[in-house]
Amino acid sequence: MRRKIPATQALLCFDAAARHESFTRAAQELALTQSAVSRQITTLEELVGTPLFRRTRHGVALTAAGARYAQQVALRLRGLEQDTLDLMSTQGRGGTVQLASVPTFAARWLIPRLQAFQALHPDTTVHIETRTRPFLFADTPFDAAIFAGTEAQVQHWAGTRGVPLMAEEVVAVCSPTLLAGRKSLSAKTLATLPLLQQSTRPDSWQAWFAAQGVEAPLALSGPRYEQFSMTTAAAAQGMGVALVPRLLIEAELARGELVLAHPAPLPGARHYYLVLPEGADDKPAVQSFSTWLQQASQG
């Protein structure tokens, strides 16, 4: 039986028109005429048996069915493009790993070690994009993800299994200038200083002060940053005290740009995990990367 798969040109025209909600701008993007784009979309609408656009006084707008279809078409086209780029880059040899990772871990810990993986697997290419929260693997091109969280959070990530890599020790750090010659600061003193907040972990300072038994009315106050690299940079500039995983600031601590503001770490049971969707082990490149990453995290 013939498959119900539209022509690629029709899908490209629909994708461009859906993004712009304009046949004219879609035609400009694809170097086609407006009438050519309109014909392709009419053919597509006839195939699927439902209108994808409604005509308005100002042009066109997606129907509800068209909006849902546009999301799926965009996803499939991106996947097809990535598969083609992967084949072009490897020339049919080896394989690729599409990895999602929390950003600072990728930049500070993983990438400096990737050369060792490449030496062992020269025909495998690792592509990395950043994600800070769980997502549906089925809606993305990712083969695996590196996630920082608790065991419970990983267990609730549907359709996946989590492989623990290493525990996360979060410490309070600041610029040496804030210590003013002291070895460390008391928790009560820290409560009076500017506190740098991590937007993905808004309760960290509250938990830290609670563990020290110290009242901290300003525990939720202070500038918020999405990534640890931003929080680290702000702390190094003397803007306040930050709670940052130690493994992400090894270089700054070694150079003296950051120092421990207090010896007590943030209590908790967070780990870095390699998260794999169901069926990921069927891909040899993912198997090789998973094995190497687990060994590297224990080194």
N, C-alpha and C positions, 0 to 999 in steps of 0.2 A: 504494500500500500504506500502511495506517495506521502511523504511527510508534509505536515502543515508548517513549513518553514518559509517565511517571506524571503524575498531577494535581499541581499546585503545592502544594495543601493537604496531600497525602500526603507530599511531600518535606519540607515545613516541619515536619510532625509527626515524621517520621523524624529529621530533623536535630536537633530539640530533644531528642527521646528519646535519641538517640545521645550527645549532649553530656552529658546528665544521667544517662544510664542509669537512667531513671525515667520511666514514663508519667505518674505523678502530677505531677512537677515540670515535665514538658513541657506538660501540660495547664494548669498554673498560668501558665507563660510565655506561652502562646498564647491564654489566656482561653477554654479549651474544657473539656469534661468529660473525665475519664479514659477513659470508654467511647468517646468520639468519637475520641480519639487512638488507642486500641487498634484501632478499626475501620479507620482510615486506614492503619495499619501492616499490619494483616491483608490489606487490599486490595493494598498494595504488595508484600507477600511472595507473594501469589498471582500477581501480575503477573510478578515476577522468577523465581518458581519455586524459591525457596530461603529457608530461615529467616534472618532478619536479627537476631533476638534469641532467646536461650534464657531460659526462665523459671527463676528461682532462688527459694530460700526467702526471700531478701531483696528480690526484685523481678525485674528483668530485667538481662541483660548481653548485649553485642554478640557475635555469632558472628564467626568469622574473616572470613567473606564480608561480614558486616554492617559490620565495622570498616573493611574496604577500601572498601566502597561509601560509607560515611559520609564518608570523606576526600574522595572525588570529589564527592559531593552538596554538601558544605559549600563546596567551591571553586566549583562552578557557581552556587550561590545567592549567594555573595559577588559573583561576576562579574555576575550578573543585577541585583543590587541596585546595584552601581556603575554599570552601564550606564544604569539608570533614573535615578540621581542625576545622572549626566552630562547626560542629556537634559533633566531638569528644570532644571538650572543654566544650560544654554546655550539652552534653548527652541528646540532644533533648529538653532541658528546655530553656525558655527565648529566647534570640536572640542576634544578634551581630550588631554593627554599624561599618562600614568601613569608617573612617574619614580621609580626607586629610586636612592638616592645614599648614599655614605659621609657620615655625619652632619655632621661639622664643616665639610667642604667646602660642603655645602648651606647651612649656617647662616652661615658666614663669607664665602664667595665668591659662591655662586650667588644666594641670595635677595636680597642688596643690589643685584644687577644685573637681577633679573627684571622690574622696572618698565620697563626699556628694551625688553624683549621684548614686554611687554603693550602698550606704546605702538605697536609695529609690528603686533601681531596681537591687537587687542582682543577678538576673538571666540574666542580660544584660551585654555583654562584649563590650567595646569600643576599637577598634584597630586604631592606629594613625600612619599615614605616612606623610612625609612632601612634600608639593608642594608650590611653590612661585608664580606660574602663572596659569591662567585659562587653562583648559584641557577639552577634550571631555569625559564626564562620560561614554559614550557607549564603550570607549576603555579601561576602567579601572574597577576595582572591587568596586570603592567608592560609598557609599550611600549619602555622603554629604561632604561639604568642608567649611573650615573657611578661608575667604579671606579678605585681607586688600586692600581697594581701594575706588574709588568714585562710586556714584550711577550710573553714565553713564557706567562705566566699568562693573558693575554687570549686568546692563540691556542688554549689548551687549554679555553677556555670553549665547550662544545659548542653548535653551532647558532647562533653569533653572529659578528659582526665588530666589531672595536674601532677606533674613530677616535681617534688621539692628540690630546689637547687642549693639554697643557703639561707640561713637565718639573717634577719635584718636587725642590726643594732643601730638605733637612732639616738644621736647624742646632741646635746646643746652646745653650739659653737658660736664664736663671735670673733671680731677683729681683736688683735692683741691690745689695741688702744683702749678698748672698753674695760680691760682688766686693770689698767692703770698700775701696773707693777705687781699686782696680786697673782697668786697661783690659780685661783678660781674664785667664783662669786657664790655667795649663799643663795638659796632658793628665794629667800625674802627679798634680796637685792635684785635678783632677776625679775621678780614680779613688778618692780618699779621701772624697768628698762623697756625700750621699744621692742616688741615681739614681732618677728617676721612670720607671717602666716602662710601655710601651704593650702591652697584652695581645694585640693583633692583630699586633704586630711584636716578638716576645719576644727576638729576637737583635740588635736594633738597636745596643744599647750595646756588645755584644761586637764587632760589625763596626766600630764607630767607633773603639774603642781599638786594635783590630788594625791599622787603617789608620794610626794614629798611632805604632805600634810600642811601645805601652805595656802593661805587665802590669796587668790589672785583675781581681783575684780576686772583686770584688763586682759585676761587670758585670751579673749576673743578679739581683742583690738589689735590694730596694726595693719600695715599693707599686706595684701594677699597676692601670691604669685602662683601660677599654675604648675611650673616645673621646678624641680630641685635645683637645676642649674641657675635659675633666676634667684632663688632664695639664697643659694651659696654666694653668688656675686654680690647681692645686697649685704650679706653679713660681712664679707671680706672688705666692703667699702665702709664698714663701721655704722651701717644704718640700723643695726639692732642685733638681736640674738635669734638664731635659727635652730630648728630641730631637723637634722639631716642624717640620713643613713651614713655611717662611717665609711663604708666601702666606696661611696661616691665622692669622698673628699680626701682620699689618701694623699693626693698630690698637694693640696692646699695645706694640710696638716704638716706634711714633710717640709714644705717651704716656709712654714711659719706664717702664712697668710691668714690662717684660721687657727684658733686654739680652743680647747675645751673650756666652756664657760662654767661647767659644773660636772663633776665626775659621774653622776647618776644617769644611766640611759633611760629612755622612755620604755616603761614596761609594756609587754605585749608579746604576741606569738605570731608576728607577721614574718613571712618568708618570701623569697623570690621563687616563682614557679615557672616551669615550662608547661604551657597548656597546649594540649594536642586534641584536635577534633577526632571523632570516630573515623577510622579508616586512614588516619595519617601515616600509620606504620607501613601501609602498602607502598609508600613512595620511598625508594632507597635513599634519595638525598636527604629526606627528613629523618630517616633512621640514623644515617651517618652523623648528621648535625646533632641530633638528640643525644647520641652516645658521647660525642666529643664534648658537648656542653655540660653534661653531668660530670664527666671526668675533670673538666677545667674548673668547675665550681667547687670541687673538693680539693683542688691543688693549693 
